[in-house]
Amino acid sequence: MRTQDRDAEFSAYVAAHRVRMVRAALLLTGGAYAEAEDLVQTVLVRLYLRWGRVSRVEDPVGYGMRALTNVFLDERRRAHRRREVVSDHDADGPRPGDQMAEHDVRATVFAALAALPPRQRAVVVLRHFLDHDVAGTADALGITEGTVKSQNAKALTRLRELLGTDIDYEEVGP
């Protein structure tokens, strides 16, 4: 594949799917926008370096989302990484055009997601925000379907404890 063709094909992939990748990364990071952007950039660099292979797989979009999830989990495993403590204060503040109430709901959901262990968070994001089935989630995370089901059940129980009934679940979204 010629470099120009490869670059054009990759650029089209990024233009079509980057926003969705950032939304997924926001959910994985519990709303940490800068961290989400870093995750997506890391994934895009890895995809670009392997684009010859990636472009030939059956589902390049799924491959990219799987890579995003794996990079997120890898980053969480690194011993040298130190995490900031999540507070009630959102350093980014509301995005232009957001209603304050909607921002508060999102901040609450992001904080609840951030309170989950990384694998449970990944399962919830893949299953409920990215609409993967159990088998697809298991494949993306390299775990068994039973593990997906148990991690999902534990995560949803914890989210219900954290969120309670004060959240209008229809408003929640990346």
Phi and psi in degrees as GROMACS dihedral restraints (atoms count N, CA, C in turn):
[ dihedral_restraints ]
;  ai    aj    ak    al  type     phi  dphi    fc
    3     4     5     6     1   -67.6    20    10
    4     5     6     7     1   149.9    20    10
    6     7     8     9     1   -59.6    20    10
    7     8     9    10     1   -41.7    20    10
    9    10    11    12     1   -63.7    20    10
   10    11    12    13     1   -42.8    20    10
   12    13    14    15     1   -64.3    20    10
   13    14    15    16     1   -43.3    20    10
   15    16    17    18     1   -61.1    20    10
   16    17    18    19     1   -46.7    20    10
   18    19    20    21     1   -63.7    20    10
   19    20    21    22     1   -41.3    20    10
   21    22    23    24     1   -65.5    20    10
   22    23    24    25     1   -41.6    20    10
   24    25    26    27     1   -65.4    20    10
   25    26    27    28     1   -43.2    20    10
   27    28    29    30     1   -65.9    20    10
   28    29    30    31     1   -42.0    20    10
   30    31    32    33     1   -60.3    20    10
   31    32    33    34     1   -39.6    20    10
   33    34    35    36     1   -64.5    20    10
   34    35    36    37     1   -41.0    20    10
   36    37    38    39     1   -60.1    20    10
   37    38    39    40     1   -48.1    20    10
   39    40    41    42     1   -62.4    20    10
   40    41    42    43     1   -46.0    20    10
   42    43    44    45     1   -60.0    20    10
   43    44    45    46     1   -37.3    20    10
   45    46    47    48     1   -80.3    20    10
   46    47    48    49     1   -27.8    20    10
   48    49    50    51     1  -124.6    20    10
   49    50    51    52     1    -5.5    20    10
   51    52    53    54     1   -63.4    20    10
   52    53    54    55     1   -42.5    20    10
   54    55    56    57     1   -59.7    20    10
   55    56    57    58     1   -44.3    20    10
   57    58    59    60     1   -65.3    20    10
   58    59    60    61     1   -36.8    20    10
   60    61    62    63     1   -65.6    20    10
   61    62    63    64     1   -40.5    20    10
   63    64    65    66     1   -65.1    20    10
   64    65    66    67     1   -42.2    20    10
   66    67    68    69     1   -60.7    20    10
   67    68    69    70     1   -44.7    20    10
   69    70    71    72     1   -63.3    20    10
   70    71    72    73     1   -41.9    20    10
   72    73    74    75     1   -65.0    20    10
   73    74    75    76     1   -37.3    20    10
   75    76    77    78     1   -60.0    20    10
   76    77    78    79     1   -42.2    20    10
   78    79    80    81     1   -66.6    20    10
   79    80    81    82     1   -42.4    20    10
   81    82    83    84     1   -63.8    20    10
   82    83    84    85     1   -37.0    20    10
   84    85    86    87     1   -89.5    20    10
   85    86    87    88     1     3.3    20    10
   87    88    89    90     1    70.9    20    10
   88    89    90    91     1    29.7    20    10
   90    91    92    93     1    92.2    20    10
   91    92    93    94     1     6.5    20    10
   93    94    95    96     1   -78.7    20    10
   94    95    96    97     1    97.2    20    10
   96    97    98    99     1   -61.0    20    10
   97    98    99   100     1   -46.0    20    10
   99   100   101   102     1   -63.9    20    10
  100   101   102   103     1   -41.1    20    10
  102   103   104   105     1   -65.8    20    10
  103   104   105   106     1   -38.7    20    10
  105   106   107   108     1   -62.6    20    10
  106   107   108   109     1   -45.0    20    10
  108   109   110   111     1   -60.8    20    10
  109   110   111   112     1   -41.8    20    10
  111   112   113   114     1   -61.8    20    10
  112   113   114   115     1   -42.7    20    10
  114   115   116   117     1   -60.1    20    10
  115   116   117   118     1   -47.1    20    10
  117   118   119   120     1   -62.9    20    10
  118   119   120   121     1   -42.8    20    10
  120   121   122   123     1   -61.0    20    10
  121   122   123   124     1   -43.0    20    10
  123   124   125   126     1   -60.2    20    10
  124   125   126   127     1   -44.5    20    10
  126   127   128   129     1   -64.9    20    10
  127   128   129   130     1   -44.3    20    10
  129   130   131   132     1   -63.4    20    10
  130   131   132   133     1   -37.2    20    10
  132   133   134   135     1   -63.6    20    10
  133   134   135   136     1   -45.6    20    10
  135   136   137   138     1   -62.7    20    10
  136   137   138   139     1   -41.6    20    10
  138   139   140   141     1   -65.0    20    10
  139   140   141   142     1   -41.8    20    10
  141   142   143   144     1   -61.4    20    10
  142   143   144   145     1   -43.7    20    10
  144   145   146   147     1   -64.2    20    10
  145   146   147   148     1   -26.0    20    10
  147   148   149   150     1  -111.7    20    10
  148   149   150   151     1    19.4    20    10
  150   151   152   153     1   -58.3    20    10
  151   152   153   154     1   -33.9    20    10
  153   154   155   156     1   -55.6    20    10
  154   155   156   157     1   -42.8    20    10
  156   157   158   159     1   -77.9    20    10
  157   158   159   160     1   -44.7    20    10
  159   160   161   162     1   -60.8    20    10
  160   161   162   163     1   -40.8    20    10
  162   163   164   165     1   -66.8    20    10
  163   164   165   166     1   -17.4    20    10
  165   166   167   168     1   -96.2    20    10
  166   167   168   169     1    -6.5    20    10
  168   169   170   171     1   -72.7    20    10
  169   170   171   172     1   161.5    20    10
  171   172   173   174     1   -63.1    20    10
  172   173   174   175     1   -37.7    20    10
  174   175   176   177     1  -133.8    20    10
  175   176   177   178     1    83.8    20    10
  177   178   179   180     1   -61.4    20    10
  178   179   180   181     1   -30.8    20    10
  180   181   182   183     1   -67.9    20    10
  181   182   183   184     1   -47.1    20    10
  183   184   185   186     1   -61.1    20    10
  184   185   186   187     1   -38.7    20    10
  186   187   188   189     1   -60.7    20    10
  187   188   189   190     1   -43.5    20    10
  189   190   191   192     1   -64.9    20    10
  190   191   192   193     1   -41.9    20    10
  192   193   194   195     1   -66.7    20    10
  193   194   195   196     1   -38.9    20    10
  195   196   197   198     1   -62.8    20    10
  196   197   198   199     1   -42.6    20    10
  198   199   200   201     1   -62.7    20    10
  199   200   201   202     1   -41.0    20    10
  201   202   203   204     1   -60.2    20    10
  202   203   204   205     1   -46.6    20    10
  204   205   206   207     1   -63.0    20    10
  205   206   207   208     1   -42.7    20    10
  207   208   209   210     1   -65.5    20    10
  208   209   210   211     1   -40.4    20    10
  210   211   212   213     1   -63.8    20    10
  211   212   213   214     1   -42.2    20    10
  213   214   215   216     1   -58.1    20    10
  214   215   216   217     1   -49.4    20    10
  216   217   218   219     1   -65.8    20    10
  217   218   219   220     1   -38.6    20    10
  219   220   221   222     1   -61.8    20    10
  220   221   222   223     1   -42.5    20    10
  222   223   224   225     1   -63.1    20    10
  223   224   225   226     1   -35.2    20    10
  225   226   227   228     1   -71.5    20    10
  226   227   228   229     1   -26.2    20    10
  228   229   230   231     1   -80.7    20    10
  229   230   231   232     1   -20.1    20    10
  231   232   233   234     1   -66.1    20    10
  232   233   234   235     1   126.6    20    10
  234   235   236   237     1   -68.6    20    10
  235   236   237   238     1   -31.6    20    10
  237   238   239   240     1   -76.7    20    10
  238   239   240   241     1   -11.0    20    10
  240   241   242   243     1   -75.5    20    10
  241   242   243   244     1   134.2    20    10
  243   244   245   246     1  -117.8    20    10
  244   245   246   247     1   131.0    20    10
  246   247   248   249     1   -96.8    20    10
  247   248   249   250     1   146.6    20    10
  249   250   251   252     1   -78.6    20    10
  250   251   252   253     1   152.9    20    10
  252   253   254   255     1   -82.8    20    10
  253   254   255   256     1   131.0    20    10
  255   256   257   258     1   -74.8    20    10
  256   257   258   259     1   132.2    20    10
  258   259   260   261     1  -120.4    20    10
  259   260   261   262     1   177.8    20    10
  261   262   263   264     1   -73.9    20    10
  262   263   264   265     1   -13.6    20    10
  264   265   266   267     1   -89.8    20    10
  265   266   267   268     1   125.9    20    10
  267   268   269   270     1   -95.5    20    10
  268   269   270   271     1   110.7    20    10
  270   271   272   273     1   -62.8    20    10
  271   272   273   274     1   -31.8    20    10
  273   274   275   276     1   -75.2    20    10
  274   275   276   277     1   -26.8    20    10
  276   277   278   279     1    71.5    20    10
  277   278   279   280     1   177.8    20    10
  279   280   281   282     1   -67.5    20    10
  280   281   282   283     1   145.0    20    10
  282   283   284   285     1   -76.5    20    10
  283   284   285   286     1   148.2    20    10
  285   286   287   288     1   -54.8    20    10
  286   287   288   289     1   135.7    20    10
  288   289   290   291     1    91.9    20    10
  289   290   291   292     1   -16.0    20    10
  291   292   293   294     1   -76.1    20    10
  292   293   294   295     1   144.2    20    10
  294   295   296   297     1   -80.2    20    10
  295   296   297   298     1   146.3    20    10
  297   298   299   300     1   -60.1    20    10
  298   299   300   301     1   -41.5    20    10
  300   301   302   303     1   -61.9    20    10
  301   302   303   304     1   -42.7    20    10
  303   304   305   306     1   -63.7    20    10
  304   305   306   307     1   -39.2    20    10
  306   307   308   309     1   -62.6    20    10
  307   308   309   310     1   -41.6    20    10
  309   310   311   312     1   -63.7    20    10
  310   311   312   313     1   -41.4    20    10
  312   313   314   315     1   -62.9    20    10
  313   314   315   316     1   -46.9    20    10
  315   316   317   318     1   -61.7    20    10
  316   317   318   319     1   -43.6    20    10
  318   319   320   321     1   -61.2    20    10
  319   320   321   322     1   -39.7    20    10
  321   322   323   324     1   -65.3    20    10
  322   323   324   325     1   -44.4    20    10
  324   325   326   327     1   -66.1    20    10
  325   326   327   328     1   -43.6    20    10
  327   328   329   330     1   -61.3    20    10
  328   329   330   331     1   -41.2    20    10
  330   331   332   333     1   -64.5    20    10
  331   332   333   334     1   -39.7    20    10
  333   334   335   336     1   -65.6    20    10
  334   335   336   337     1   -43.2    20    10
  336   337   338   339     1   -61.6    20    10
  337   338   339   340     1   -40.4    20    10
  339   340   341   342     1   -64.3    20    10
  340   341   342   343     1   -25.0    20    10
  342   343   344   345     1   -76.9    20    10
  343   344   345   346     1   -14.9    20    10
  345   346   347   348     1   -79.5    20    10
  346   347   348   349     1   149.8    20    10
  348   349   350   351     1   -60.8    20    10
  349   350   351   352     1   152.1    20    10
  351   352   353   354     1   -53.1    20    10
  352   353   354   355     1   -44.6    20    10
  354   355   356   357     1   -67.4    20    10
  355   356   357   358     1   -41.8    20    10
  357   358   359   360     1   -62.2    20    10
  358   359   360   361     1   -41.5    20    10
  360   361   362   363     1   -60.6    20    10
  361   362   363   364     1   -44.5    20    10
  363   364   365   366     1   -62.1    20    10
  364   365   366   367     1   -41.8    20    10
  366   367   368   369     1   -61.8    20    10
  367   368   369   370     1   -46.7    20    10
  369   370   371   372     1   -62.3    20    10
  370   371   372   373     1   -45.0    20    10
  372   373   374   375     1   -63.6    20    10
  373   374   375   376     1   -46.5    20    10
  375   376   377   378     1   -64.9    20    10
  376   377   378   379     1   -45.1    20    10
  378   379   380   381     1   -72.7    20    10
  379   380   381   382     1   -46.0    20    10
  381   382   383   384     1  -104.4    20    10
  382   383   384   385     1   -21.5    20    10
  384   385   386   387     1  -105.0    20    10
  385   386   387   388     1   -32.8    20    10
  387   388   389   390     1  -103.0    20    10
  388   389   390   391     1     2.0    20    10
  390   391   392   393     1    58.4    20    10
  391   392   393   394     1    36.6    20    10
  393   394   395   396     1   -78.8    20    10
  394   395   396   397     1   146.4    20    10
  396   397   398   399     1   -81.4    20    10
  397   398   399   400     1   178.0    20    10
  399   400   401   402     1   -60.8    20    10
  400   401   402   403     1   -45.0    20    10
  402   403   404   405     1   -63.9    20    10
  403   404   405   406     1   -42.5    20    10
  405   406   407   408     1   -65.1    20    10
  406   407   408   409     1   -38.5    20    10
  408   409   410   411     1   -66.3    20    10
  409   410   411   412     1   -44.1    20    10
  411   412   413   414     1   -60.3    20    10
  412   413   414   415     1   -42.8    20    10
  414   415   416   417     1   -64.4    20    10
  415   416   417   418     1   -44.4    20    10
  417   418   419   420     1   -63.8    20    10
  418   419   420   421     1   -35.2    20    10
  420   421   422   423     1   -96.5    20    10
  421   422   423   424     1    -8.9    20    10
  423   424   425   426     1    69.1    20    10
  424   425   426   427     1    36.5    20    10
  426   427   428   429     1  -128.2    20    10
  427   428   429   430     1   172.0    20    10
  429   430   431   432     1   -79.9    20    10
  430   431   432   433     1   161.0    20    10
  432   433   434   435     1   -63.1    20    10
  433   434   435   436     1   -36.3    20    10
  435   436   437   438     1   -61.7    20    10
  436   437   438   439     1   -39.0    20    10
  438   439   440   441     1   -66.2    20    10
  439   440   441   442     1   -39.7    20    10
  441   442   443   444     1   -59.1    20    10
  442   443   444   445     1   -46.5    20    10
  444   445   446   447     1   -63.6    20    10
  445   446   447   448     1   -44.6    20    10
  447   448   449   450     1   -70.0    20    10
  448   449   450   451     1   -40.4    20    10
  450   451   452   453     1   -65.2    20    10
  451   452   453   454     1   -38.2    20    10
  453   454   455   456     1   -64.6    20    10
  454   455   456   457     1   -45.6    20    10
  456   457   458   459     1   -61.8    20    10
  457   458   459   460     1   -45.1    20    10
  459   460   461   462     1   -63.1    20    10
  460   461   462   463     1   -42.8    20    10
  462   463   464   465     1   -64.9    20    10
  463   464   465   466     1   -44.5    20    10
  465   466   467   468     1   -65.5    20    10
  466   467   468   469     1   -37.2    20    10
  468   469   470   471     1   -61.6    20    10
  469   470   471   472     1   -45.6    20    10
  471   472   473   474     1   -65.3    20    10
  472   473   474   475     1   -41.3    20    10
  474   475   476   477     1   -63.4    20    10
  475   476   477   478     1   -39.4    20    10
  477   478   479   480     1   -62.8    20    10
  478   479   480   481     1   -39.2    20    10
  480   481   482   483     1   -63.7    20    10
  481   482   483   484     1   -44.0    20    10
  483   484   485   486     1   -73.0    20    10
  484   485   486   487     1   -39.5    20    10
  486   487   488   489     1   -90.1    20    10
  487   488   489   490     1   -28.3    20    10
  489   490   491   492     1    61.2    20    10
  490   491   492   493     1  -150.8    20    10
  492   493   494   495     1  -107.2    20    10
  493   494   495   496     1     7.1    20    10
  495   496   497   498     1   -79.4    20    10
  496   497   498   499     1    -8.1    20    10
  498   499   500   501     1   -97.1    20    10
  499   500   501   502     1   132.7    20    10
  501   502   503   504     1   -85.6    20    10
  502   503   504   505     1   101.0    20    10
  504   505   506   507     1   -64.4    20    10
  505   506   507   508     1   -18.0    20    10
  507   508   509   510     1   -71.4    20    10
  508   509   510   511     1   -24.7    20    10
  510   511   512   513     1   -80.3    20    10
  511   512   513   514     1   -18.6    20    10
  513   514   515   516     1   -76.9    20    10
  514   515   516   517     1   133.9    20    10
  516   517   518   519     1  -178.9    20    10
  517   518   519   520     1   156.6    20    10
